[in-house]
């Protein structure tokens, strides 16, 4: 199995390390030409969604990746990746891929000082480490979206068709169950 990890900005190296611990080979997607390589699923990392979106447009990667997602390519998205997938961003006029029928709120937990870590429920998994860094949360989602996790009454992880998206950073913890669950579904 091979992962394509968006590597234009953000914590792509941490995702790569986590996936390689599970025996998944990875390719970093840095330019349009990289999208011609074969990979079984896509990872959209955390980072700065505005910067990632700008670079995706400048590098002519936005539309080809959107087409791949719409064609069924499995995608795992964290933090900024969730924002890139969202159909609506309540506190920003931009949209990027727009393939996930949710409304997100950017930087919902405040600035860097508002970052926090808890253990929570993720689908049928208990005590999953969740690290939130300037994280968004999901304000609303369409009925066909499955909510996998809530923290303090806010939706922080969802599944929709081929897309798994979360507000937190599983790549920053040693627990790989979120990745394992995603890979099992592929």
N, CA and C atoms as an extended XYZ file, in Angstrom:
558
Properties=species:S:1:pos:R:3:atomname:S:1:resname:S:1:resid:I:1 pbc="F F F"
N         0.844       -1.174        0.000 N   UNK     1
C         0.000        0.000        0.000 CA  UNK     1
C         0.892        1.241        0.000 C   UNK     1
N         0.459        2.251       -0.758 N   UNK     2
C         1.253        3.473       -0.888 CA  UNK     2
C         0.388        4.701       -0.659 C   UNK     2
N         0.884        5.611        0.176 N   UNK     3
C         0.196        6.863        0.475 CA  UNK     3
C         0.824        8.004       -0.305 C   UNK     3
N        -0.010        8.883       -0.833 N   UNK     4
C         0.450       10.146       -1.392 CA  UNK     4
C         0.174       11.207       -0.345 C   UNK     4
N         1.210       11.885        0.112 N   UNK     5
C         1.059       12.882        1.176 CA  UNK     5
C         1.312       14.266        0.593 C   UNK     5
N         0.312       15.147        0.697 N   UNK     6
C         0.493       16.519        0.250 CA  UNK     6
C         1.639       17.133        1.051 C   UNK     6
N         2.661       17.614        0.363 N   UNK     7
C         3.878       18.083        1.034 CA  UNK     7
C         4.277       19.475        0.578 C   UNK     7
N         3.286       20.362        0.427 N   UNK     8
C         3.595       21.742        0.042 CA  UNK     8
C         3.807       22.632        1.256 C   UNK     8
N         3.269       22.222        2.411 N   UNK     9
C         3.387       22.989        3.646 CA  UNK     9
C         2.739       22.151        4.740 C   UNK     9
N         3.178       22.324        5.969 N   UNK    10
C         2.526       21.643        7.084 CA  UNK    10
C         3.318       20.457        7.600 C   UNK    10
N         2.635       19.612        8.362 N   UNK    11
C         3.314       18.523        9.072 CA  UNK    11
C         3.263       17.191        8.314 C   UNK    11
N         3.585       17.244        7.040 N   UNK    12
C         3.586       16.045        6.203 CA  UNK    12
C         4.624       15.021        6.654 C   UNK    12
N         5.770       15.462        7.174 N   UNK    13
C         6.817       14.521        7.607 CA  UNK    13
C         6.335       13.659        8.774 C   UNK    13
N         5.544       14.223        9.648 N   UNK    14
C         5.017       13.475       10.787 CA  UNK    14
C         4.028       12.410       10.333 C   UNK    14
N         3.198       12.725        9.339 N   UNK    15
C         2.293       11.714        8.776 CA  UNK    15
C         3.100       10.589        8.135 C   UNK    15
N         4.113       10.971        7.405 N   UNK    16
C         4.944        9.964        6.741 CA  UNK    16
C         5.561        9.015        7.765 C   UNK    16
N         6.104        9.553        8.836 N   UNK    17
C         6.727        8.726        9.873 CA  UNK    17
C         5.705        7.764       10.491 C   UNK    17
N         4.503        8.266       10.787 N   UNK    18
C         3.462        7.413       11.381 CA  UNK    18
C         3.064        6.290       10.433 C   UNK    18
N         2.883        6.605        9.166 N   UNK    19
C         2.480        5.595        8.192 CA  UNK    19
C         3.593        4.582        7.938 C   UNK    19
N         4.820        5.051        7.889 N   UNK    20
C         5.937        4.123        7.675 CA  UNK    20
C         6.095        3.158        8.841 C   UNK    20
N         5.754        3.604       10.066 N   UNK    21
C         5.765        2.682       11.209 CA  UNK    21
C         4.781        1.534       11.011 C   UNK    21
N         3.741        1.781       10.218 N   UNK    22
C         2.739        0.749        9.927 CA  UNK    22
C         3.071       -0.033        8.662 C   UNK    22
N         4.223        0.240        8.060 N   UNK    23
C         4.638       -0.482        6.864 CA  UNK    23
C         4.076        0.064        5.568 C   UNK    23
N         3.514        1.275        5.600 N   UNK    24
C         2.961        1.903        4.400 CA  UNK    24
C         4.065        2.707        3.723 C   UNK    24
N         4.276        2.493        2.439 N   UNK    25
C         5.236        3.324        1.716 CA  UNK    25
C         4.567        4.646        1.363 C   UNK    25
N         5.360        5.692        1.229 N   UNK    26
C         4.809        7.040        1.025 CA  UNK    26
C         5.531        7.762       -0.098 C   UNK    26
N         4.795        8.597       -0.770 N   UNK    27
C         5.361        9.518       -1.750 CA  UNK    27
C         4.880       10.910       -1.364 C   UNK    27
N         5.791       11.883       -1.411 N   UNK    28
C         5.424       13.263       -1.109 CA  UNK    28
C         4.984       13.952       -2.388 C   UNK    28
N         3.842       14.624       -2.315 N   UNK    29
C         3.260       15.323       -3.458 CA  UNK    29
C         3.587       16.806       -3.326 C   UNK    29
N         4.555       17.262       -4.124 N   UNK    30
C         5.050       18.632       -4.038 CA  UNK    30
C         4.740       19.478       -5.269 C   UNK    30
N         4.438       18.810       -6.368 N   UNK    31
C         4.173       19.519       -7.614 CA  UNK    31
C         3.216       18.693       -8.470 C   UNK    31
N         2.653       19.321       -9.473 N   UNK    32
C         1.649       18.665      -10.314 CA  UNK    32
C         2.155       17.348      -10.888 C   UNK    32
N         3.391       17.295      -11.279 N   UNK    33
C         3.983       16.089      -11.869 CA  UNK    33
C         3.910       14.896      -10.906 C   UNK    33
N         4.008       15.151       -9.608 N   UNK    34
C         3.966       14.072       -8.610 CA  UNK    34
C         2.623       13.349       -8.597 C   UNK    34
N         1.578       14.018       -9.041 N   UNK    35
C         0.242       13.415       -9.039 CA  UNK    35
C         0.107       12.300      -10.071 C   UNK    35
N         1.077       12.187      -10.966 N   UNK    36
C         1.058       11.117      -11.969 CA  UNK    36
C         1.537        9.792      -11.382 C   UNK    36
N         2.185        9.845      -10.220 N   UNK    37
C         2.637        8.621       -9.555 CA  UNK    37
C         1.439        7.856       -9.011 C   UNK    37
N         1.622        6.555       -8.837 N   UNK    38
C         0.565        5.697       -8.296 CA  UNK    38
C         0.581        5.764       -6.767 C   UNK    38
N        -0.578        6.018       -6.184 N   UNK    39
C        -0.738        5.916       -4.734 CA  UNK    39
C        -2.171        5.501       -4.452 C   UNK    39
N        -2.350        4.796       -3.330 N   UNK    40
C        -3.635        4.184       -2.997 CA  UNK    40
C        -4.545        5.089       -2.191 C   UNK    40
N        -3.967        6.037       -1.488 N   UNK    41
C        -4.759        7.005       -0.742 CA  UNK    41
C        -3.969        8.284       -0.567 C   UNK    41
N        -4.685        9.339       -0.190 N   UNK    42
C        -4.128       10.677       -0.061 CA  UNK    42
C        -4.192       11.125        1.388 C   UNK    42
N        -3.155       11.813        1.844 N   UNK    43
C        -3.143       12.428        3.170 CA  UNK    43
C        -3.012       13.936        2.986 C   UNK    43
N        -3.958       14.663        3.599 N   UNK    44
C        -3.911       16.126        3.614 CA  UNK    44
C        -3.546       16.540        5.034 C   UNK    44
N        -2.329       17.046        5.247 N   UNK    45
C        -1.844       17.303        6.603 CA  UNK    45
C        -2.335       18.622        7.196 C   UNK    45
N        -2.085       18.750        8.479 N   UNK    46
C        -2.300       20.011        9.151 CA  UNK    46
C        -1.245       21.013        8.717 C   UNK    46
N        -1.464       22.237        9.058 N   UNK    47
C        -0.574       23.333        8.683 CA  UNK    47
C        -1.410       24.591        8.585 C   UNK    47
N        -1.142       25.400        7.613 N   UNK    48
C        -1.874       26.641        7.397 CA  UNK    48
C        -2.710       26.467        6.126 C   UNK    48
N        -4.016       26.353        6.284 N   UNK    49
C        -4.895       26.053        5.147 CA  UNK    49
C        -4.847       27.128        4.065 C   UNK    49
N        -4.747       28.397        4.452 N   UNK    50
C        -4.693       29.468        3.461 CA  UNK    50
C        -3.438       29.339        2.604 C   UNK    50
N        -2.315       29.065        3.237 N   UNK    51
C        -1.056       28.879        2.504 CA  UNK    51
C        -1.125       27.638        1.628 C   UNK    51
N        -1.625       26.547        2.177 N   UNK    52
C        -1.738       25.319        1.386 CA  UNK    52
C        -2.641       25.543        0.175 C   UNK    52
N        -3.785       26.195        0.377 N   UNK    53
C        -4.693       26.459       -0.725 CA  UNK    53
C        -4.063       27.325       -1.801 C   UNK    53
N        -3.343       28.351       -1.379 N   UNK    54
C        -2.653       29.242       -2.322 CA  UNK    54
C        -1.620       28.459       -3.133 C   UNK    54
N        -0.822       27.643       -2.448 N   UNK    55
C         0.198       26.851       -3.138 CA  UNK    55
C        -0.426       25.809       -4.068 C   UNK    55
N        -1.513       25.180       -3.636 N   UNK    56
C        -2.188       24.207       -4.494 CA  UNK    56
C        -2.640       24.854       -5.799 C   UNK    56
N        -3.141       26.083       -5.714 N   UNK    57
C        -3.559       26.791       -6.932 CA  UNK    57
C        -2.352       27.161       -7.795 C   UNK    57
N        -1.328       27.730       -7.163 N   UNK    58
C        -0.142       28.159       -7.912 CA  UNK    58
C         0.565       26.986       -8.582 C   UNK    58
N         0.550       25.833       -7.943 N   UNK    59
C         1.232       24.645       -8.463 CA  UNK    59
C         0.336       23.803       -9.376 C   UNK    59
N        -0.867       24.310       -9.672 N   UNK    60
C        -1.837       23.597      -10.511 CA  UNK    60
C        -2.164       22.203       -9.983 C   UNK    60
N        -2.265       22.087       -8.659 N   UNK    61
C        -2.571       20.800       -8.041 CA  UNK    61
C        -4.008       20.731       -7.524 C   UNK    61
N        -4.662       21.866       -7.340 N   UNK    62
C        -5.983       21.893       -6.712 CA  UNK    62
C        -7.004       21.078       -7.507 C   UNK    62
N        -7.191       21.390       -8.756 N   UNK    63
C        -8.210       20.699       -9.557 CA  UNK    63
C        -7.881       19.221       -9.777 C   UNK    63
N        -6.618       18.851      -10.086 N   UNK    64
C        -6.337       17.416      -10.242 CA  UNK    64
C        -6.587       16.607       -8.967 C   UNK    64
N        -6.251       17.179       -7.811 N   UNK    65
C        -6.506       16.462       -6.560 CA  UNK    65
C        -8.009       16.388       -6.304 C   UNK    65
N        -8.721       17.469       -6.536 N   UNK    66
C       -10.175       17.465       -6.354 CA  UNK    66
C       -10.814       16.382       -7.221 C   UNK    66
N       -10.371       16.268       -8.445 N   UNK    67
C       -10.902       15.249       -9.357 CA  UNK    67
C       -10.637       13.850       -8.822 C   UNK    67
N        -9.439       13.625       -8.295 N   UNK    68
C        -9.108       12.314       -7.721 CA  UNK    68
C       -10.017       11.993       -6.534 C   UNK    68
N       -10.258       12.978       -5.670 N   UNK    69
C       -11.139       12.762       -4.509 CA  UNK    69
C       -12.556       12.474       -4.985 C   UNK    69
N       -13.046       13.252       -5.930 N   UNK    70
C       -14.402       13.050       -6.446 CA  UNK    70
C       -14.543       11.706       -7.157 C   UNK    70
N       -13.432       11.179       -7.659 N   UNK    71
C       -13.441        9.879       -8.332 CA  UNK    71
C       -13.312        8.716       -7.355 C   UNK    71
N       -13.210        9.023       -6.055 N   UNK    72
C       -13.213        7.960       -5.059 CA  UNK    72
C       -11.893        7.667       -4.376 C   UNK    72
N       -10.844        8.433       -4.672 N   UNK    73
C        -9.574        8.205       -3.987 CA  UNK    73
C        -9.771        8.407       -2.486 C   UNK    73
N        -9.443        7.417       -1.650 N   UNK    74
C        -9.564        7.606       -0.206 CA  UNK    74
C        -8.637        8.724        0.274 C   UNK    74
N        -9.141        9.532        1.202 N   UNK    75
C        -8.358       10.657        1.720 CA  UNK    75
C        -8.515       10.739        3.232 C   UNK    75
N        -7.391       10.930        3.899 N   UNK    76
C        -7.345       11.176        5.339 CA  UNK    76
C        -6.852       12.607        5.509 C   UNK    76
N        -7.641       13.425        6.202 N   UNK    77
C        -7.302       14.837        6.346 CA  UNK    77
C        -7.293       15.232        7.815 C   UNK    77
N        -6.278       15.999        8.201 N   UNK    78
C        -6.179       16.479        9.573 CA  UNK    78
C        -6.085       18.000        9.589 C   UNK    78
N        -6.801       18.623       10.497 N   UNK    79
C        -6.732       20.052       10.790 CA  UNK    79
C        -6.879       20.897        9.515 C   UNK    79
N        -5.807       21.439        8.972 N   UNK    80
C        -5.894       22.236        7.749 CA  UNK    80
C        -6.456       21.408        6.598 C   UNK    80
N        -6.146       20.112        6.585 N   UNK    81
C        -6.690       19.229        5.558 CA  UNK    81
C        -8.208       19.172        5.599 C   UNK    81
N        -8.775       19.175        6.811 N   UNK    82
C       -10.228       19.233        6.978 CA  UNK    82
C       -10.770       20.513        6.356 C   UNK    82
N       -10.105       21.623        6.592 N   UNK    83
C       -10.531       22.909        6.032 CA  UNK    83
C       -10.477       22.869        4.507 C   UNK    83
N        -9.436       22.258        3.947 N   UNK    84
C        -9.316       22.149        2.494 CA  UNK    84
C       -10.471       21.351        1.895 C   UNK    84
N       -10.928       20.318        2.601 N   UNK    85
C       -12.011       19.475        2.087 CA  UNK    85
C       -13.390       20.114        2.215 C   UNK    85
N       -13.587       20.975        3.201 N   UNK    86
C       -14.910       21.487        3.555 CA  UNK    86
C       -15.586       22.251        2.412 C   UNK    86
N       -16.897       22.021        2.287 N   UNK    87
C       -17.692       22.792        1.328 CA  UNK    87
C       -17.832       24.239        1.750 C   UNK    87
N       -17.863       24.473        3.070 N   UNK    88
C       -18.048       25.833        3.590 CA  UNK    88
C       -17.115       26.081        4.769 C   UNK    88
N       -16.606       27.306        4.832 N   UNK    89
C       -15.797       27.750        5.966 CA  UNK    89
C       -16.520       28.979        6.518 C   UNK    89
N       -17.039       28.866        7.738 N   UNK    90
C       -17.925       29.913        8.260 CA  UNK    90
C       -17.242       31.254        8.462 C   UNK    90
N       -15.946       31.253        8.764 N   UNK    91
C       -15.260       32.509        9.028 CA  UNK    91
C       -14.171       32.807        7.992 C   UNK    91
N       -14.417       32.369        6.772 N   UNK    92
C       -13.470       32.606        5.679 CA  UNK    92
C       -14.250       32.495        4.374 C   UNK    92
N       -13.989       33.356        3.432 N   UNK    93
C       -14.729       33.332        2.169 CA  UNK    93
C       -14.164       32.332        1.164 C   UNK    93
N       -13.020       31.739        1.464 N   UNK    94
C       -12.401       30.796        0.537 CA  UNK    94
C       -13.006       29.400        0.668 C   UNK    94
N       -12.983       28.662       -0.421 N   UNK    95
C       -13.170       27.214       -0.388 CA  UNK    95
C       -12.079       26.638       -1.277 C   UNK    95
N       -11.774       25.393       -1.030 N   UNK    96
C       -10.670       24.758       -1.742 CA  UNK    96
C       -11.201       23.554       -2.521 C   UNK    96
N       -11.096       22.342       -1.986 N   UNK    97
C       -11.627       21.184       -2.701 CA  UNK    97
C       -13.155       21.163       -2.660 C   UNK    97
N       -13.746       21.488       -1.509 N   UNK    98
C       -15.195       21.545       -1.391 CA  UNK    98
C       -15.892       20.206       -1.597 C   UNK    98
N       -15.239       19.119       -1.239 N   UNK    99
C       -15.783       17.774       -1.475 CA  UNK    99
C       -16.452       17.165       -0.246 C   UNK    99
N       -16.311       17.792        0.905 N   UNK   100
C       -16.861       17.275        2.161 CA  UNK   100
C       -18.026       18.177        2.577 C   UNK   100
N       -19.255       17.642        2.635 N   UNK   101
C       -20.420       18.487        2.919 CA  UNK   101
C       -20.544       18.867        4.401 C   UNK   101
N       -19.624       19.728        4.811 N   UNK   102
C       -19.600       20.246        6.185 CA  UNK   102
C       -19.299       21.739        6.141 C   UNK   102
N       -19.607       22.403        7.259 N   UNK   103
C       -19.189       23.786        7.480 CA  UNK   103
C       -18.218       23.769        8.640 C   UNK   103
N       -17.015       24.286        8.412 N   UNK   104
C       -16.006       24.329        9.471 CA  UNK   104
C       -15.768       25.761        9.922 C   UNK   104
N       -15.246       25.864       11.128 N   UNK   105
C       -14.861       27.151       11.705 CA  UNK   105
C       -13.350       27.099       11.928 C   UNK   105
N       -12.604       27.903       11.171 N   UNK   106
C       -11.138       27.937       11.287 CA  UNK   106
C       -10.720       28.467       12.653 C   UNK   106
N        -9.587       27.959       13.140 N   UNK   107
C        -9.003       28.432       14.407 CA  UNK   107
C       -10.061       28.544       15.503 C   UNK   107
N       -10.933       27.563       15.578 N   UNK   108
C       -12.077       27.612       16.491 CA  UNK   108
C       -11.673       27.631       17.959 C   UNK   108
N       -10.493       27.100       18.255 N   UNK   109
C       -10.038       27.048       19.647 CA  UNK   109
C        -9.052       28.169       19.965 C   UNK   109
N        -8.950       29.139       19.075 N   UNK   110
C        -8.085       30.282       19.321 CA  UNK   110
C        -6.695       30.113       18.757 C   UNK   110
N        -5.814       30.941       19.257 N   UNK   111
C        -4.431       30.965       18.779 CA  UNK   111
C        -3.636       29.784       19.318 C   UNK   111
N        -2.359       29.775       19.038 N   UNK   112
C        -1.459       28.694       19.456 CA  UNK   112
C        -1.596       28.386       20.951 C   UNK   112
N        -1.783       29.411       21.771 N   UNK   113
C        -1.910       29.203       23.208 CA  UNK   113
C        -3.183       28.453       23.575 C   UNK   113
N        -4.140       28.408       22.661 N   UNK   114
C        -5.374       27.668       22.895 CA  UNK   114
C        -5.271       26.196       22.532 C   UNK   114
N        -4.085       25.744       22.158 N   UNK   115
C        -3.878       24.341       21.803 CA  UNK   115
C        -4.020       23.470       23.044 C   UNK   115
N        -4.480       22.227       22.832 N   UNK   116
C        -4.672       21.323       23.968 CA  UNK   116
C        -4.612       19.871       23.516 C   UNK   116
N        -4.539       18.978       24.487 N   UNK   117
C        -4.465       17.537       24.237 CA  UNK   117
C        -5.429       16.833       25.189 C   UNK   117
N        -6.214       15.916       24.646 N   UNK   118
C        -7.099       15.085       25.461 CA  UNK   118
C        -7.100       13.679       24.882 C   UNK   118
N        -7.690       12.741       25.596 N   UNK   119
C        -7.995       11.430       25.055 CA  UNK   119
C        -9.504       11.377       24.893 C   UNK   119
N        -9.968       10.880       23.758 N   UNK   120
C       -11.394       10.858       23.499 CA  UNK   120
C       -11.824        9.659       22.699 C   UNK   120
N       -13.110        9.622       22.405 N   UNK   121
C       -13.706        8.544       21.625 CA  UNK   121
C       -13.646        8.915       20.147 C   UNK   121
N       -13.265        7.938       19.327 N   UNK   122
C       -13.189        8.113       17.879 CA  UNK   122
C       -13.881        6.902       17.264 C   UNK   122
N       -15.107        7.096       16.805 N   UNK   123
C       -15.878        5.945       16.318 CA  UNK   123
C       -16.055        4.948       17.449 C   UNK   123
N       -15.616        3.702       17.211 N   UNK   124
C       -15.716        2.675       18.251 CA  UNK   124
C       -14.432        2.534       19.057 C   UNK   124
N       -13.488        3.443       18.867 N   UNK   125
C       -12.228        3.411       19.618 CA  UNK   125
C       -12.321        4.333       20.830 C   UNK   125
N       -11.811        3.878       21.946 N   UNK   126
C       -11.783        4.685       23.168 CA  UNK   126
C       -10.362        5.144       23.472 C   UNK   126
N       -10.255        6.201       24.252 N   UNK   127
C        -8.958        6.722       24.701 CA  UNK   127
C        -7.983        7.005       23.558 C   UNK   127
N        -8.491        7.608       22.501 N   UNK   128
C        -7.637        7.999       21.374 CA  UNK   128
C        -7.007        9.348       21.708 C   UNK   128
N        -5.672        9.437       21.647 N   UNK   129
C        -5.019       10.726       21.891 CA  UNK   129
C        -5.410       11.734       20.802 C   UNK   129
N        -5.764       12.929       21.234 N   UNK   130
C        -6.176       13.984       20.297 CA  UNK   130
C        -5.455       15.267       20.656 C   UNK   130
N        -4.597       15.703       19.759 N   UNK   131
C        -3.851       16.944       19.942 CA  UNK   131
C        -4.440       17.997       19.009 C   UNK   131
N        -4.905       19.094       19.586 N   UNK   132
C        -5.537       20.184       18.842 CA  UNK   132
C        -4.601       21.386       18.846 C   UNK   132
N        -4.219       21.851       17.641 N   UNK   133
C        -3.325       23.004       17.512 CA  UNK   133
C        -3.994       24.006       16.571 C   UNK   133
N        -4.427       25.145       17.118 N   UNK   134
C        -5.151       26.150       16.315 CA  UNK   134
C        -6.198       25.461       15.452 C   UNK   134
N        -6.886       24.528       16.041 N   UNK   135
C        -7.747       23.608       15.308 CA  UNK   135
C        -9.097       24.204       14.916 C   UNK   135
N        -9.632       23.698       13.798 N   UNK   136
C       -11.015       24.011       13.447 CA  UNK   136
C       -11.940       23.025       14.163 C   UNK   136
N       -13.227       23.303       14.117 N   UNK   137
C       -14.205       22.268       14.404 CA  UNK   137
C       -15.318       22.386       13.381 C   UNK   137
N       -16.150       21.375       13.334 N   UNK   138
C       -17.221       21.321       12.355 CA  UNK   138
C       -18.490       21.864       13.000 C   UNK   138
N       -19.018       22.918       12.429 N   UNK   139
C       -20.237       23.544       12.950 CA  UNK   139
C       -21.493       22.825       12.495 C   UNK   139
N       -21.471       22.295       11.277 N   UNK   140
C       -22.638       21.626       10.718 CA  UNK   140
C       -22.192       20.642        9.650 C   UNK   140
N       -22.985       19.589        9.492 N   UNK   141
C       -22.695       18.635        8.420 CA  UNK   141
C       -24.008       18.093        7.860 C   UNK   141
N       -23.977       17.670        6.617 N   UNK   142
C       -25.177       17.127        6.001 CA  UNK   142
C       -25.482       15.753        6.596 C   UNK   142
N       -26.712       15.282        6.465 N   UNK   143
C       -27.133       14.034        7.106 CA  UNK   143
C       -26.341       12.799        6.678 C   UNK   143
N       -25.780       12.809        5.488 N   UNK   144
C       -25.043       11.623        5.025 CA  UNK   144
C       -23.620       11.544        5.594 C   UNK   144
N       -23.202       12.534        6.335 N   UNK   145
C       -21.890       12.529        6.984 CA  UNK   145
C       -22.009       11.820        8.333 C   UNK   145
N       -21.077       10.910        8.596 N   UNK   146
C       -21.049       10.192        9.871 CA  UNK   146
C       -20.122       10.915       10.835 C   UNK   146
N       -20.651       11.311       11.976 N   UNK   147
C       -19.842       11.958       13.012 CA  UNK   147
C       -19.136       10.867       13.810 C   UNK   147
N       -17.805       10.962       13.904 N   UNK   148
C       -17.000        9.966       14.615 CA  UNK   148
C       -16.547       10.437       15.983 C   UNK   148
N       -16.473       11.749       16.175 N   UNK   149
C       -15.959       12.239       17.447 CA  UNK   149
C       -16.469       13.645       17.739 C   UNK   149
N       -16.768       13.854       19.013 N   UNK   150
C       -17.159       15.161       19.534 CA  UNK   150
C       -16.266       15.480       20.728 C   UNK   150
N       -15.908       16.739       20.866 N   UNK   151
C       -15.164       17.204       22.039 CA  UNK   151
C       -15.860       18.465       22.530 C   UNK   151
N       -16.277       18.460       23.761 N   UNK   152
C       -16.970       19.601       24.367 CA  UNK   152
C       -18.150       20.072       23.517 C   UNK   152
N       -18.883       19.118       22.949 N   UNK   153
C       -20.057       19.450       22.153 CA  UNK   153
C       -19.776       19.865       20.724 C   UNK   153
N       -18.517       19.865       20.317 N   UNK   154
C       -18.139       20.235       18.956 CA  UNK   154
C       -17.732       18.998       18.165 C   UNK   154
N       -18.142       18.935       16.906 N   UNK   155
C       -17.767       17.823       16.031 CA  UNK   155
C       -16.312       18.014       15.613 C   UNK   155
N       -15.489       16.979       15.844 N   UNK   156
C       -14.060       17.085       15.523 CA  UNK   156
C       -13.558       15.972       14.598 C   UNK   156
N       -14.427       15.022       14.221 N   UNK   157
C       -14.023       13.989       13.258 CA  UNK   157
C       -15.254       13.449       12.549 C   UNK   157
N       -15.134       13.286       11.230 N   UNK   158
C       -16.240       12.787       10.412 CA  UNK   158
C       -15.739       11.842        9.327 C   UNK   158
N       -16.672       11.039        8.842 N   UNK   159
C       -16.436       10.158        7.693 CA  UNK   159
C       -17.531       10.452        6.676 C   UNK   159
N       -17.130       10.630        5.430 N   UNK   160
C       -18.095       10.822        4.348 CA  UNK   160
C       -17.538       10.129        3.115 C   UNK   160
N       -18.237        9.090        2.675 N   UNK   161
C       -17.810        8.316        1.520 CA  UNK   161
C       -16.331        7.953        1.661 C   UNK   161
N       -15.478        8.447        0.796 N   UNK   162
C       -14.054        8.101        0.793 CA  UNK   162
C       -13.197        9.057        1.634 C   UNK   162
N       -13.831        9.954        2.396 N   UNK   163
C       -13.102       10.993        3.114 CA  UNK   163
C       -13.230       10.846        4.632 C   UNK   163
N       -12.085       10.785        5.296 N   UNK   164
C       -12.013       10.779        6.755 CA  UNK   164
C       -11.300       12.065        7.147 C   UNK   164
N       -11.970       12.902        7.931 N   UNK   165
C       -11.401       14.207        8.273 CA  UNK   165
C       -11.554       14.480        9.757 C   UNK   165
N       -10.509       15.097       10.334 N   UNK   166
C       -10.529       15.386       11.763 CA  UNK   166
C        -9.834       16.698       12.064 C   UNK   166
N       -10.213       17.289       13.184 N   UNK   167
C        -9.637       18.553       13.634 CA  UNK   167
C        -8.291       18.365       14.302 C   UNK   167
N        -8.052       17.197       14.833 N   UNK   168
C        -6.856       16.945       15.632 CA  UNK   168
C        -5.750       16.288       14.801 C   UNK   168
N        -4.612       16.064       15.445 N   UNK   169
C        -3.390       15.593       14.785 CA  UNK   169
C        -2.970       14.205       15.288 C   UNK   169
N        -3.462       13.123       14.690 N   UNK   170
C        -3.042       11.795       15.135 CA  UNK   170
C        -1.561       11.514       14.862 C   UNK   170
N        -0.988       12.249       13.930 N   UNK   171
C         0.424       12.046       13.569 CA  UNK   171
C         1.383       12.503       14.662 C   UNK   171
N         0.886       13.252       15.633 N   UNK   172
C         1.749       13.777       16.693 CA  UNK   172
C         1.793       12.872       17.923 C   UNK   172
N         1.067       11.765       17.865 N   UNK   173
C         1.050       10.823       18.983 CA  UNK   173
C         1.501        9.446       18.498 C   UNK   173
N         1.938        8.619       19.412 N   UNK   174
C         2.418        7.273       19.066 CA  UNK   174
C         1.282        6.320       18.705 C   UNK   174
N         0.084        6.590       19.145 N   UNK   175
C        -1.076        5.744       18.894 CA  UNK   175
C        -1.433        5.820       17.408 C   UNK   175
N        -1.427        4.689       16.726 N   UNK   176
C        -1.677        4.658       15.281 CA  UNK   176
C        -3.053        4.087       14.931 C   UNK   176
N        -3.936        3.961       15.897 N   UNK   177
C        -5.232        3.318       15.631 CA  UNK   177
C        -6.088        4.069       14.618 C   UNK   177
N        -6.015        5.394       14.582 N   UNK   178
C        -6.786        6.151       13.595 CA  UNK   178
C        -6.324        5.771       12.187 C   UNK   178
N        -5.012        5.697       11.983 N   UNK   179
C        -4.486        5.279       10.677 CA  UNK   179
C        -4.889        3.853       10.357 C   UNK   179
N        -4.768        2.971       11.341 N   UNK   180
C        -5.110        1.558       11.131 CA  UNK   180
C        -6.576        1.408       10.722 C   UNK   180
N        -7.450        2.129       11.402 N   UNK   181
C        -8.878        2.080       11.077 CA  UNK   181
C        -9.120        2.566        9.645 C   UNK   181
N        -8.457        3.642        9.262 N   UNK   182
C        -8.589        4.176        7.904 CA  UNK   182
C        -8.081        3.171        6.875 C   UNK   182
N        -6.919        2.609        7.104 N   UNK   183
C        -6.328        1.656        6.161 CA  UNK   183
C        -7.182        0.406        6.025 C   UNK   183
N        -7.769       -0.056        7.117 N   UNK   184
C        -8.644       -1.232        7.071 CA  UNK   184
C        -9.855       -1.006        6.178 C   UNK   184
N       -10.343        0.233        6.123 N   UNK   185
C       -11.528        0.547        5.309 CA  UNK   185
C       -11.209        0.629        3.811 C   UNK   185
N        -9.953        0.811        3.479 N   UNK   186
C        -9.579        0.959        2.063 CA  UNK   186
C        -9.664       -0.384        1.344 C   UNK   186
